[in-house]
Amino acid sequence: MSGLGKKTRRLFALLVLIASTLFLVFVFFATKNALDVWTRLQNLPAPLLYGYTALIIAFVLFALWLIYRLLRNPSARGLKTAAPIDESTVEARLDEAEEIGISTDGLRHELQELNERKATGRIYIALFGDISTGKSSLIKALLPNAQVDINVRGGSTQEIKQYIWRSAAEDELILSDLPGRNEADGALEQIIEEEARRAQIVIYVCDSDLSRSQLDDINSLIAYQKPLIICINKSDRLSDNEKAQLEKRFLEHLGDDKQMTLAFVQSGGEEEVIVLQADGQEDTQVRSRPVQVGALAQAVQDQIDDQADELSQLRDASVFVLIQQKLDDATAVHRDKQAEKIIKSSTKKAVFGALASVSPGSDLVIQGLVGTAMVKDLCKLHDASVRDLDIDQFFDFSQGQIKKSAPILLAVAGNAMKAFPGIGTVTGGLTHAFAYGLIFDALGRAVQKTLKQRGQLKPAPAAISFGQYLNENMQSEKMELAKLIFNKVKK
């Protein structure tokens, strides 16, 4: 306060005086009123006194409950605790998928492989890392007698190779040597990620500070929620101070997680060095690098000893999630194919119905059974409950789009018909049928998009998508619909 000016201090003093006076006045009046109420309550009959007291207590409890609800974490409100994923849950989902025609052979094979691994009692360890970081050399250092293809040019591992390693504590481990993350693409990258889920321990091998891509890889592996050992290879090039700085930066990037361990190793191998001869000439020689993998072996053993009961549970849960994700993808593909069939079938019905109509109008879409049936079938495909009110609102919102687009639709339809000799001069129902085909195609795709993105029919967003698809249909050449109408007329 000593740094404040004289006028400022006086102003603060005045504010303190006013605030103190107002507070004392409030306390006096509040005390007087409370005593007055208490005196009056004592003169009331016992039933009224107890009833009044119970009402006050109920009001206070309700206010406290309301405050608690308001201060609770909003994201936690209204959410049900997800049921844990176990083998029976996965089996039930696979059975449901098969009932609606989704092939689950690959997913059941995944489940079978998991049970086979569990039966062996072995611990599976996956080695990840970029190309040329020394994953294969590291396995060679751990298993000197193993046949490992080590190529100094890098990128020698083009497939997953597995090796048996018996630790000092006689635990039988399976080491999976995976292709370099930065050389894999497409299906190979998917195989690499899936193997991480199947493993109980993951080792990520690098030979320096983390690059952005390596940090992204590690964060994705951390998300699998299983022990992760970050193995810094070629550490003989680093001083103790450099190692300490690296460890500090790793902790800054990734945090202090008990599931994550840092190990400095040297996997051996060979390196070229320049040797200065006695005569002053420089000579290039190849020499062996020392092998130092004790820190990695100890880190693996510590994870096994500390989490013996949890390793298999973490691995199982990760595989179950993998199967669920694959099943979700397969379900999405199945729904897309079935939705395409529903949309095409409904579009044909709309076209054939419009051929019998002479005057154009939006009533076929807004009130017709074909449009309503299509929306209901698409909702049923996505297991989304739908109310008649939602369908009516969707059609109401869409009607404005149709009215604005009807003249353009008819013009597009007329131009398309001119591509077919003998039909170009025909008007009326043919043109309207083509227009209705464009409408129903856009209508179905809008509903499918909304259901896919939101899980339920939202009339307003679906109507917006309907307008977008309608414009796309008018700008593209929908000759398939024209051929459909042409073939129908020929019959």
C-alpha positions in Angstrom: 0.0 0.0 0.0 3.0 2.3 0.5 3.4 2.6 -3.2 0.0 4.1 -3.7 -0.6 7.8 -4.0 -2.2 9.9 -1.2 -5.5 10.4 -3.1 -5.7 6.7 -3.9 -5.2 5.7 -0.3 -7.9 8.1 0.8 -10.3 6.7 -1.7 -9.6 3.1 -0.5 -10.1 4.2 3.1 -13.5 5.7 2.2 -14.6 2.6 0.3 -13.6 0.4 3.3 -15.5 2.7 5.7 -18.7 2.6 3.5 -18.4 -1.2 3.0 -18.0 -1.8 6.7 -20.9 0.4 7.6 -23.2 -1.3 5.1 -22.1 -4.7 6.4 -22.9 -3.8 10.0 -26.3 -2.4 9.0 -27.1 -5.6 7.2 -26.0 -7.7 10.2 -28.1 -5.6 12.6 -31.2 -5.8 10.4 -30.7 -9.5 9.7 -30.3 -10.2 13.5 -33.4 -8.2 14.3 -35.5 -9.9 11.7 -34.2 -13.4 12.7 -35.0 -12.7 16.4 -38.4 -11.4 15.5 -39.2 -14.5 13.4 -38.0 -16.8 16.1 -40.2 -15.0 18.7 -43.2 -15.3 16.5 -42.5 -19.0 15.8 -42.4 -19.8 19.5 -45.9 -18.5 19.8 -47.2 -20.8 17.0 -49.0 -24.0 17.8 -46.7 -27.1 17.7 -48.1 -28.5 14.4 -47.5 -25.2 12.6 -44.1 -24.8 14.1 -43.0 -28.3 13.1 -44.5 -27.9 9.6 -42.9 -24.6 9.0 -39.5 -26.0 10.2 -39.8 -29.0 8.0 -40.6 -26.7 5.0 -37.5 -24.6 5.7 -35.3 -27.7 6.0 -36.7 -29.2 2.8 -36.1 -25.9 0.9 -32.5 -25.7 2.2 -31.8 -29.3 1.2 -33.3 -28.7 -2.3 -31.1 -25.6 -2.7 -28.0 -27.6 -1.7 -28.9 -30.4 -4.2 -29.5 -27.9 -7.0 -26.1 -26.2 -6.3 -24.5 -29.6 -6.4 -26.1 -30.5 -9.7 -25.0 -27.1 -11.2 -21.4 -27.5 -10.0 -21.0 -31.1 -11.1 -18.8 -31.8 -14.1 -21.2 -31.2 -17.1 -19.6 -34.0 -19.1 -20.5 -36.5 -16.5 -24.2 -35.6 -16.5 -26.5 -37.9 -18.3 -23.8 -40.4 -19.2 -24.2 -44.0 -18.4 -21.2 -46.0 -17.2 -20.0 -48.1 -20.2 -20.1 -51.8 -19.7 -16.7 -53.4 -19.6 -15.6 -55.1 -22.8 -15.0 -58.8 -22.3 -15.1 -61.9 -24.4 -18.8 -62.6 -23.9 -19.6 -59.0 -25.0 -17.5 -59.4 -28.1 -19.0 -62.8 -28.9 -22.5 -61.4 -28.5 -21.7 -58.5 -31.0 -20.3 -61.0 -33.5 -23.4 -63.1 -33.3 -25.6 -60.0 -33.9 -23.4 -59.0 -36.9 -23.7 -62.5 -38.4 -27.5 -62.3 -38.1 -27.7 -59.2 -40.3 -25.3 -60.7 -42.9 -21.9 -59.3 -41.9 -18.9 -61.7 -42.3 -17.1 -62.1 -39.0 -14.6 -64.8 -40.0 -11.5 -62.5 -39.6 -12.8 -61.2 -36.3 -13.4 -64.7 -34.9 -9.9 -65.7 -36.1 -8.6 -62.7 -34.1 -10.4 -64.0 -31.0 -9.1 -67.5 -31.6 -5.5 -66.2 -31.9 -5.9 -64.3 -28.6 -7.0 -67.5 -26.8 -4.2 -69.5 -28.3 -1.7 -66.9 -27.1 -3.2 -67.0 -23.6 -3.0 -70.8 -23.6 0.8 -70.7 -24.2 1.5 -68.6 -21.2 4.0 -66.6 -23.1 4.5 -62.9 -22.9 4.4 -61.1 -26.3 6.5 -58.0 -26.9 6.3 -55.9 -30.0 9.3 -53.7 -31.1 8.3 -50.5 -32.9 10.4 -47.7 -34.3 11.4 -45.8 -37.4 13.6 -47.3 -40.1 17.3 -47.8 -39.2 16.8 -47.3 -35.5 18.2 -50.7 -34.8 15.2 -52.9 -33.9 16.6 -56.0 -35.6 20.1 -55.4 -34.2 18.5 -55.1 -30.7 16.9 -58.5 -31.1 20.3 -59.9 -32.3 21.9 -58.5 -29.2 19.3 -60.1 -26.9 19.4 -63.4 -28.8 22.9 -63.9 -30.3 21.9 -67.2 -31.8 18.7 -66.0 -33.5 18.7 -65.8 -37.3 17.8 -62.1 -37.9 18.2 -60.3 -41.2 20.2 -57.2 -40.4 20.8 -54.8 -43.3 23.0 -51.8 -42.7 21.1 -49.9 -45.5 18.0 -50.0 -43.3 14.4 -51.1 -44.0 15.4 -54.8 -44.0 12.3 -55.8 -42.0 9.4 -56.1 -44.5 7.2 -58.5 -42.5 6.6 -59.3 -38.9 9.1 -61.8 -37.5 8.9 -63.5 -34.1 11.6 -64.8 -31.9 11.5 -66.7 -28.6 13.5 -65.1 -25.8 13.8 -66.7 -22.3 14.6 -64.1 -19.8 17.0 -64.4 -16.8 13.9 -65.2 -14.6 13.0 -68.0 -17.0 10.0 -66.2 -18.5 9.3 -67.2 -22.0 8.9 -64.1 -24.2 8.0 -63.7 -27.9 9.7 -60.7 -29.6 7.9 -59.4 -32.6 10.1 -57.5 -35.0 8.0 -55.0 -36.9 8.7 -53.0 -40.1 9.8 -49.4 -39.7 6.9 -47.1 -39.0 8.1 -44.5 -41.6 8.4 -47.1 -44.3 5.1 -48.8 -43.9 1.9 -47.8 -45.7 -1.6 -49.0 -46.3 -2.3 -52.6 -45.1 1.2 -53.0 -43.6 0.7 -50.0 -41.4 -2.6 -51.4 -40.1 -0.9 -54.8 -39.4 1.8 -53.0 -37.4 -0.8 -51.1 -35.3 -2.8 -54.3 -34.7 0.3 -56.2 -33.5 0.7 -53.5 -30.9 -2.7 -54.3 -29.5 -2.0 -58.0 -29.4 1.3 -57.5 -27.5 1.5 -57.3 -23.7 4.5 -55.0 -23.7 5.5 -52.5 -26.4 9.1 -51.4 -27.0 9.6 -48.2 -29.1 13.2 -47.9 -30.4 14.7 -44.6 -31.4 18.3 -43.4 -31.5 18.0 -39.7 -30.6 15.7 -37.0 -29.3 12.1 -37.4 -30.5 10.9 -36.0 -33.8 7.3 -34.8 -34.2 6.4 -38.0 -36.1 8.0 -40.2 -33.4 6.2 -38.3 -30.6 2.9 -38.9 -32.5 3.8 -42.6 -32.7 4.5 -42.9 -29.0 1.3 -41.0 -28.0 -0.7 -43.4 -30.2 1.0 -46.4 -28.4 0.3 -44.8 -25.0 -3.4 -44.8 -25.9 -3.3 -48.6 -25.9 -2.8 -48.4 -22.1 -0.2 -51.1 -21.7 3.5 -51.0 -20.6 5.6 -49.0 -23.0 9.4 -49.1 -22.9 11.1 -46.3 -24.9 14.5 -47.7 -25.9 17.1 -45.1 -26.9 19.6 -47.1 -29.0 23.2 -46.1 -29.9 23.5 -44.5 -26.5 27.3 -45.0 -26.5 27.4 -41.7 -28.5 25.9 -39.8 -25.6 27.5 -38.5 -22.5 25.9 -38.9 -19.1 24.9 -35.2 -19.2 23.3 -35.7 -22.7 21.4 -38.7 -21.4 20.1 -36.7 -18.4 19.0 -33.9 -20.8 17.3 -36.4 -23.1 15.4 -38.0 -20.2 14.3 -34.6 -19.0 12.9 -33.7 -22.5 11.1 -37.1 -22.7 9.4 -36.4 -19.4 8.4 -32.9 -20.6 6.9 -34.3 -23.8 5.2 -37.4 -22.4 4.8 -36.9 -18.7 5.6 -39.2 -15.8 3.6 -42.3 -16.4 4.3 -45.5 -14.5 3.4 -47.5 -17.6 6.2 -45.9 -19.5 10.0 -46.6 -19.0 13.1 -45.1 -20.5 16.0 -47.4 -21.3 19.4 -46.5 -22.8 21.0 -49.3 -24.8 23.6 -50.1 -27.4 22.6 -52.9 -29.7 26.1 -53.5 -31.1 26.6 -53.9 -34.8 29.4 -52.4 -36.8 30.5 -48.9 -37.7 33.0 -47.2 -39.9 35.7 -45.1 -38.2 38.5 -43.1 -39.6 41.9 -44.1 -38.1 45.0 -41.9 -38.3 48.0 -44.0 -39.1 51.5 -43.4 -37.8 52.6 -41.9 -41.2 49.7 -39.4 -41.0 47.5 -41.1 -43.5 43.8 -41.6 -42.7 42.4 -45.1 -43.0 38.7 -46.1 -42.9 38.1 -49.2 -40.8 35.0 -51.2 -39.7 34.9 -52.1 -36.0 32.4 -53.7 -33.8 30.4 -51.6 -31.4 30.0 -52.8 -27.8 26.7 -54.5 -26.8 24.8 -53.0 -23.8 21.3 -54.2 -23.5 21.1 -54.9 -19.8 18.9 -51.8 -19.1 16.3 -53.0 -21.6 16.3 -56.6 -20.2 15.9 -55.2 -16.7 13.1 -52.8 -17.8 11.2 -55.8 -19.4 11.7 -57.9 -16.3 10.5 -55.1 -14.0 7.3 -54.7 -16.0 6.7 -58.5 -15.8 7.4 -58.7 -12.1 5.4 -55.5 -11.2 2.3 -56.2 -13.4 2.2 -60.0 -13.7 -1.5 -60.1 -13.2 -2.3 -57.1 -15.3 -0.3 -57.8 -18.4 -2.8 -60.3 -19.8 -5.8 -58.3 -18.8 -4.4 -55.2 -20.5 -3.6 -57.2 -23.6 -7.0 -58.9 -23.7 -8.8 -55.5 -23.3 -6.8 -54.0 -26.1 -7.6 -56.9 -28.5 -11.3 -56.7 -27.6 -11.2 -53.0 -28.5 -9.5 -53.9 -31.7 -12.2 -56.4 -32.6 -14.9 -53.9 -31.7 -13.3 -51.3 -34.0 -13.0 -53.7 -36.8 -16.6 -54.8 -36.3 -17.7 -51.1 -36.3 -15.9 -50.6 -39.6 -17.5 -53.7 -41.1 -20.9 -52.6 -39.9 -20.5 -49.2 -41.4 -19.5 -50.7 -44.8 -22.5 -53.1 -44.6 -24.9 -50.2 -43.8 -23.5 -48.1 -46.7 -24.2 -51.0 -49.1 -27.7 -51.7 -47.7 -28.5 -47.9 -47.7 -27.5 -47.7 -51.4 -29.9 -50.6 -52.2 -32.7 -48.9 -50.2 -32.1 -45.5 -52.0 -32.0 -47.1 -55.4 -35.1 -49.2 -54.8 -37.1 -46.2 -53.5 -35.9 -44.0 -56.3 -37.2 -46.6 -58.9 -40.5 -46.7 -57.1 -40.7 -42.9 -57.2 -39.8 -42.8 -60.9 -42.4 -45.5 -61.8 -45.0 -43.7 -59.7 -44.3 -40.4 -61.4 -44.6 -41.9 -64.9 -48.4 -42.2 -64.1 -48.6 -38.6 -63.0 -49.1 -35.7 -65.4 -48.9 -32.7 -63.2 -45.7 -32.1 -61.2 -45.9 -31.4 -57.4 -44.1 -32.0 -54.2 -46.9 -34.0 -52.7 -45.3 -37.3 -53.9 -42.3 -36.6 -51.6 -44.0 -34.8 -48.8 -47.0 -37.1 -48.3 -46.1 -40.1 -50.3 -45.7 -43.6 -48.8 -42.5 -44.2 -50.8 -40.6 -41.3 -49.1 -41.8 -42.2 -45.6 -41.0 -45.9 -46.1 -37.5 -45.0 -47.4 -36.7 -42.9 -44.3 -38.0 -45.6 -42.0 -36.0 -48.3 -43.7 -32.8 -46.2 -43.4 -33.5 -45.5 -39.7 -34.1 -49.2 -39.1 -30.8 -50.0 -40.8 -29.0 -47.7 -38.3 -30.9 -48.9 -35.3 -32.2 -45.4 -34.9 -35.7 -44.8 -33.5 -37.7 -42.4 -35.6 -41.0 -40.6 -34.9 -43.6 -39.7 -37.5 -43.2 -36.1 -36.3 -39.5 -36.2 -37.2 -40.3 -37.5 -40.7 -43.0 -34.8 -41.1 -40.6 -32.1 -40.0 -37.9 -33.3 -42.4 -40.4 -33.3 -45.3 -41.6 -29.8 -44.3 -38.1 -28.5 -44.3 -37.3 -30.2 -47.6 -40.4 -28.8 -49.3 -38.9 -25.4 -49.6 -35.8 -26.8 -51.3 -38.0 -28.7 -53.8 -40.2 -25.6 -54.6 -37.1 -23.5 -55.3 -35.5 -26.2 -57.4 -38.5 -27.6 -59.3 -38.2 -25.4 -62.4 -34.4 -26.2 -62.7 -35.1 -29.9 -62.1 -37.6 -30.0 -64.9 -35.2 -28.2 -67.2 -32.4 -30.6 -66.3 -34.7 -33.5 -66.9 -35.8 -32.2 -70.2 -32.2 -31.8 -71.4 -31.3 -35.3 -70.2 -34.2 -36.8 -72.2 -32.9 -35.2 -75.4 -30.0 -37.6 -75.3 -32.3 -40.4 -76.2 -33.7 -40.5 -79.8 -37.4 -40.6 -79.9 -37.8 -39.4 -76.3 -36.5 -35.9 -76.6 -39.8 -34.7 -77.9 -41.9 -36.4 -75.2 -42.9 -34.2 -72.3 -45.1 -34.5 -69.3 -44.7 -37.6 -67.1 -41.3 -38.6 -68.5 -39.7 -35.3 -67.5 -41.4 -35.3 -64.1 -40.4 -38.9 -63.5 -36.7 -37.9 -64.1 -37.1 -34.9 -61.7 -38.6 -37.1 -59.0 -35.7 -39.5 -59.5 -33.3 -36.8 -58.7 -35.4 -35.7 -55.7 -35.6 -39.2 -54.2 -31.9 -39.9 -54.8 -31.0 -36.6 -52.9 -33.6 -37.3 -50.2 -32.2 -40.8 -49.4 -28.5 -39.7 -49.4 -29.4 -36.8 -47.0 -31.0 -39.1 -44.5 -28.2 -41.7 -44.8 -25.6 -39.0 -44.2 -27.4 -37.6 -41.1 -27.9 -41.1 -39.6 -24.3 -42.0 -40.2 -23.0 -38.8 -38.6 -25.4 -38.3 -35.8 -26.9 -41.7 -35.1 -30.5 -40.4 -35.4 -32.6 -38.5 -37.8 -32.3 -34.7 -37.2 -34.8 -33.0 -39.5 -33.0 -29.6 -39.9 -29.5 -30.9 -40.7 -31.0 -33.6 -43.0 -32.9 -30.9 -44.9 -29.7 -28.9 -45.4 -27.9 -31.9 -46.7 -30.9 -32.7 -49.0 -30.6 -29.2 -50.6 -26.8 -29.8 -51.1 -27.4 -33.2 -52.7 -30.2 -31.8 -54.8 -27.8 -29.2 -56.3 -25.2 -31.8 -56.9 -27.7 -34.0 -58.8 -28.7 -31.1 -61.0 -25.1 -30.3 -61.8 -24.2 -33.9 -62.6 -25.3 -36.1 -65.5 -27.8 -38.5 -64.0 -28.0 -40.6 -67.2 -28.7 -43.8 -65.2 -32.1 -42.4 -64.2 -32.8 -41.4 -67.8 -31.9 -44.9 -69.0 -34.2 -46.4 -66.3 -37.1 -44.3 -67.6 -36.3 -45.0 -71.2 -36.3 -48.7 -70.7 -39.6 -48.5 -68.8 -41.2 -46.6 -71.6 -40.0 -49.1 -74.2 -41.7 -51.9 -72.3 
